[in-house]
Amino acid sequence: MISQWPMLRLGEVLTQNTTYIEVPEFRPYPKLSVRLYGKGVVLDAPTDGVSLRMKRHQLAKAGDVILSEIWGKKGAIGFVPPEGEGALCTSHFFLFGVRTDRVDSGYLDWIFKANYLQEQLDAEAKGTTGYAAIRPKHLLGCEIPLPPLAEQRRIVARIEGLSEQIEEAQHVQRDAAQEAQALSVAIISGLADTWKANAVTVRELVGQNGLQNGLSVKSADGESEVRCLTLSAMRNGRIDLRRSKAVPLFLGAAAPFIIGKGEVFIVRGNGSKHLCGRAGLVADDGEGTIFPDLFIRVALPSDRMIPELFVAVWNSPSTRAFIEEKAKTTSGIWKINQGHILSTPIPVPPMPEQHEVLSKLNTLQTEVSTLTQSQSNIAAELDALLPAILDRAFRGEL
């Protein structure tokens, strides 16, 4: 980075704090966590002075600069926040006072947030022996562009103004995507309420033997002609076949559990109550993939219920409320059984009406997907905008 401003060693504006305490008091102390890549300094879980074993400690002051000995080479440097006053720091961290008559703290903070020093610190770390640690002399030897104080403050105000605009734009994009998803859920919920008169239990829809539990299998040590879905394959109403593992089975033995395109499965157990009982549709050919014992296959009659619509209604808030009321937990795992599923009411309107509603839902989902992708693209552009602004600022071009 080439700057129009003079370059200055940090040793001219930072002074290392060399005051240590040998024996911490027997009381809780705040503790700091210095995030990588200029992401700032936050409070960690408090620590008790009696539990520490290191010989030397320091007490941080709000406004100090704190550097991680181990991760400074990856941008773990920042300012101690007001709530970090009195935090206990081990000898793996270094503290520095700031000469505010030479450098504006806000300007230096943006230097850290831009991760401006990583290249210099990383080069110093690679040149040391043993593990790649950063020492105070390495930080103090780093150079930064330093305009006059008035210009520093102007740059800080300009960066913060642009940063607020970027953050606001990011909020708008996130809100738009969330509103689109909420609209889809609201439509399904409204349809479910409208169809209450057509509701039947799953037992009435699929019959007493219309559900099938999956197979309990261990992972194969090597390759296998059969793969089994993992619990993470259930994703947003779809079964992701890529999330599977090789299992020690031959196709013949696995045949009763091979999944097929268009089939519906329900998760019968999950560590999250919110995910227990979720339904998903297989959109692709299973190709030798079986389903595990935490999945239940639902054999829907093709002349009475469209699988895509069943999944949408099943995952709607009204059905979720019924399922979550039935779910039980043992050892931290939430579970439902076939009886819970069979007793759940589900609306089954006439097939022509199902096709009409599904067409509308597919159109809406296409719009949601387009908006979500647009939001993702814009978010990436916005995320890249702030580093570009910082780069221009420290070249004196902002």
Beta strands, then each sheet from edge to edge (+ up, - down):
strand 1: 7-9
strand 2: 14-16
strand 3: 28-34
strand 4: 41-48
strand 5: 58-59
strand 6: 65-68
strand 7: 77-79
strand 8: 88-89
strand 9: 93-98
strand 10: 143-145
strand 11: 199-201
strand 12: 211-213
strand 13: 226-229
strand 14: 234-235
strand 15: 238-239
strand 16: 244-247
strand 17: 264-267
strand 18: 269-270
strand 19: 279-282
strand 20: 289-290
strand 21: 295-298
strand 22: 328-330
strand 23: 333-335
strand 24: 345-347
sheet 1: 1+ 10-
sheet 2: 2+ 9- 6+ 7-
sheet 3: 3+ 4-
sheet 4: 5+ 8-
sheet 5: 11+ 24-
sheet 6: 12+ 21- 17+ 19- 15- 14+
sheet 7: 16+ 13- 20-
sheet 8: 18+ 23- 22+
end
